[in-house]
Amino acid sequence: MPWNFGRVLTERENPLREPGTWLEPGSAHLDVSMHEWMTGLGLDNETVALGYALNTSYGNDAHDISALMMLARAAFSTAQRRHLPEGVVGYTVRGGAQRIPEAMARALVTEVRFDKAVTGIEDSASEVSVHCADGSLYRGDRVVCAVPFPALRKIGLRPELVGRQAQAVADLPSQPMTQLYFATKSDFWEHDGFAPSLFTDGPAGMVAASRRGEDPERVTGLTAWVMGRNALRLDSVSSERASATVVEEVESVRPAVRGQLEYIGRQSWAADPFAGGGWAYFRPGQITRFGSVMSAPHGRVHFCGEHLARIDRGMEGAMESGERAAEEIIS
Ligand SMILES: Cc1cc2nc3c(=O)[nH]c(=O)nc-3n(C[C@H](O)[C@H](O)[C@H](O)COP(=O)(O)OP(=O)(O)OC[C@H]3O[C@@H](n4cnc5c(N)ncnc54)[C@H](O)[C@@H]3O)c2cc1C
């Protein structure tokens, strides 16, 4: 199936035995496009377009993403599965993943201050000052800067970053990603006999059933996960127009859905000034250019976030990089 083809292929054909080896110089030959890597396996352009580029989670298409990143991601998934008991495909957090940082915040000695937009970070060599949009100012010995690169681009960092590290902050892309949320007026899947979720090759992207209630089997709504250029197109129109675009497509490919979706709202990560995209990805060649320098401390400023993870991906990557930044400060 299109949504799984690339994942299965990168796990099955993966020359990386362990996650973490992607940053080693010996892996640099894999820092080519997914298109080049997949066609190198003997697949034709149509298969690459169907098997990688359809509503892909990384990049806009198979030319826009480094195969090395996808192989690192696959090595991470394979390694994670080794720790899972037989028959378990993964875990989720009861009440949503937001419960994790909330629990972490409760364990801190000092209170977390919310609603503070950082506009500048200034390192005077003896201390660091953090300036916020509301005029407040914080001083400390060190700063851990945990924002994604699109957000960091808007923060005035003094002294400025230089060389390839500055280039990485300026150039590393973040995944355009928009979600539209729907409630369902009926269990329409009971009528046509298909699974509640569907995957399209149009502007609705992947429309996945959510199961957020007490009963993990019960469908509580549908979420359209729209990636890449289609996400940017939906961001460029009103929320109602975006919803109509998705509903029209879903209804046209699946008649049982007609009149059964109630629009709740839209969330765009690309349009969020504090995110700039769903997650970072590397274009072909960017791992070789930026991988060894992008997380380096800059005076008293240390960097972390999922985009700077060395072994893990996603939330685990964010935590791993946070531990690395803490070790830099302690050591
Ligand atoms: C829809 C979706 C589904 C996902 N699903 C999964 C999943 O199933 N598993 C998984 O492991 N990962 C998943 N991820 C990825 C995961 O959410 C990220 O990898 C993780 O949150 C990254 O953590 P982070 O701390 O690096 O960055 P973030 O969580 O983005 O945190 C950065 C913080 O910096 C703040 N910030 C930015 N700019 C400023 C500023 N100027 N001043 C002050 N604060 C600022 C932001 O508001 C934000 O709170 C998903 C992501 C999305 C969008």
The ligand as an SDF file (V2000), in Angstrom:
LIG
                    3D

 53 58  0  0  0  0  0  0  0  0999 V2000
    0.6540   15.7900   13.9030 C   0  0  0  0  0  0  0  0  0  0  0  0
    1.9200   15.2760   14.4920 C   0  0  0  0  0  0  0  0  0  0  0  0
    1.9870   13.9640   14.8990 C   0  0  0  0  0  0  0  0  0  0  0  0
    3.1560   13.4740   15.4610 C   0  0  0  0  0  0  0  0  0  0  0  0
    3.1890   12.1720   15.8820 N   0  0  0  0  0  0  0  0  0  0  0  0
    4.2930   11.7070   16.4940 C   0  0  0  0  0  0  0  0  0  0  0  0
    4.3390   10.3840   17.0050 C   0  0  0  0  0  0  0  0  0  0  0  0
    3.3730    9.6300   16.8940 O   0  0  0  0  0  0  0  0  0  0  0  0
    5.4750    9.9720   17.6180 N   0  0  0  0  0  0  0  0  0  0  0  0
    6.5530   10.7840   17.7610 C   0  0  0  0  0  0  0  0  0  0  0  0
    7.5580   10.3720   18.3440 O   0  0  0  0  0  0  0  0  0  0  0  0
    6.5470   12.0510   17.2780 N   0  0  0  0  0  0  0  0  0  0  0  0
    5.4460   12.5260   16.6520 C   0  0  0  0  0  0  0  0  0  0  0  0
    5.4280   13.8010   16.1630 N   0  0  0  0  0  0  0  0  0  0  0  0
    6.6540   14.5930   16.2470 C   0  0  0  0  0  0  0  0  0  0  0  0
    6.8410   15.1490   17.6400 C   0  0  0  0  0  0  0  0  0  0  0  0
    5.7110   15.9140   17.9950 O   0  0  0  0  0  0  0  0  0  0  0  0
    8.0820   16.0240   17.6120 C   0  0  0  0  0  0  0  0  0  0  0  0
    9.1880   15.2620   17.1870 O   0  0  0  0  0  0  0  0  0  0  0  0
    8.3950   16.5790   18.9860 C   0  0  0  0  0  0  0  0  0  0  0  0
    7.3150   17.3030   19.5250 O   0  0  0  0  0  0  0  0  0  0  0  0
    9.5700   17.5090   18.8450 C   0  0  0  0  0  0  0  0  0  0  0  0
    9.8650   18.0410   20.1020 O   0  0  0  0  0  0  0  0  0  0  0  0
   10.7640   19.3270   20.1990 P   0  0  0  0  0  0  0  0  0  0  0  0
   10.8790   19.6300   21.6430 O   0  0  0  0  0  0  0  0  0  0  0  0
   11.9880   19.1600   19.3840 O   0  0  0  0  0  0  0  0  0  0  0  0
    9.9440   20.4700   19.4410 O   0  0  0  0  0  0  0  0  0  0  0  0
    8.4960   21.0390   19.7170 P   0  0  0  0  0  0  0  0  0  0  0  0
    7.6110   20.0170   20.3450 O   0  0  0  0  0  0  0  0  0  0  0  0
    8.0930   21.6760   18.4290 O   0  0  0  0  0  0  0  0  0  0  0  0
    8.7600   22.1550   20.8220 O   0  0  0  0  0  0  0  0  0  0  0  0
    9.3400   23.3860   20.4960 C   0  0  0  0  0  0  0  0  0  0  0  0
    8.7020   24.4190   21.4060 C   0  0  0  0  0  0  0  0  0  0  0  0
    9.3470   25.6690   21.1770 O   0  0  0  0  0  0  0  0  0  0  0  0
    8.3520   26.6680   21.2420 C   0  0  0  0  0  0  0  0  0  0  0  0
    8.8510   27.8620   20.5410 N   0  0  0  0  0  0  0  0  0  0  0  0
    9.1340   28.0190   19.2260 C   0  0  0  0  0  0  0  0  0  0  0  0
    9.5660   29.2570   18.9790 N   0  0  0  0  0  0  0  0  0  0  0  0
    9.5570   29.9100   20.1630 C   0  0  0  0  0  0  0  0  0  0  0  0
    9.8740   31.2410   20.5540 C   0  0  0  0  0  0  0  0  0  0  0  0
   10.3050   32.1550   19.6890 N   0  0  0  0  0  0  0  0  0  0  0  0
    9.7210   31.5800   21.8690 N   0  0  0  0  0  0  0  0  0  0  0  0
    9.2820   30.6740   22.7850 C   0  0  0  0  0  0  0  0  0  0  0  0
    8.9710   29.3970   22.4700 N   0  0  0  0  0  0  0  0  0  0  0  0
    9.1010   29.0310   21.1680 C   0  0  0  0  0  0  0  0  0  0  0  0
    7.1540   26.0490   20.5420 C   0  0  0  0  0  0  0  0  0  0  0  0
    5.9690   26.7410   20.8870 O   0  0  0  0  0  0  0  0  0  0  0  0
    7.2130   24.6380   21.1100 C   0  0  0  0  0  0  0  0  0  0  0  0
    6.4990   24.5470   22.3240 O   0  0  0  0  0  0  0  0  0  0  0  0
    4.2810   14.3190   15.6020 C   0  0  0  0  0  0  0  0  0  0  0  0
    4.2200   15.6520   15.1850 C   0  0  0  0  0  0  0  0  0  0  0  0
    3.0520   16.1300   14.6320 C   0  0  0  0  0  0  0  0  0  0  0  0
    3.0080   17.5690   14.1910 C   0  0  0  0  0  0  0  0  0  0  0  0
  1  2  1  0
  2  3  1  0
  2 52  2  0
  3  4  2  0
  4  5  1  0
  4 50  1  0
  5  6  2  0
  6  7  1  0
  6 13  1  0
  7  8  2  0
  7  9  1  0
  9 10  1  0
 10 11  2  0
 10 12  1  0
 12 13  2  0
 13 14  1  0
 14 15  1  0
 14 50  1  0
 15 16  1  0
 16 17  1  0
 16 18  1  0
 18 19  1  0
 18 20  1  0
 20 21  1  0
 20 22  1  0
 22 23  1  0
 23 24  1  0
 24 25  2  0
 24 26  1  0
 24 27  1  0
 27 28  1  0
 28 29  2  0
 28 30  1  0
 28 31  1  0
 31 32  1  0
 32 33  1  0
 33 34  1  0
 33 48  1  0
 34 35  1  0
 35 36  1  0
 35 46  1  0
 36 37  1  0
 36 45  1  0
 37 38  2  0
 38 39  1  0
 39 40  1  0
 39 45  2  0
 40 41  1  0
 40 42  2  0
 42 43  1  0
 43 44  2  0
 44 45  1  0
 46 47  1  0
 46 48  1  0
 48 49  1  0
 50 51  2  0
 51 52  1  0
 52 53  1  0
M  END
$$$$
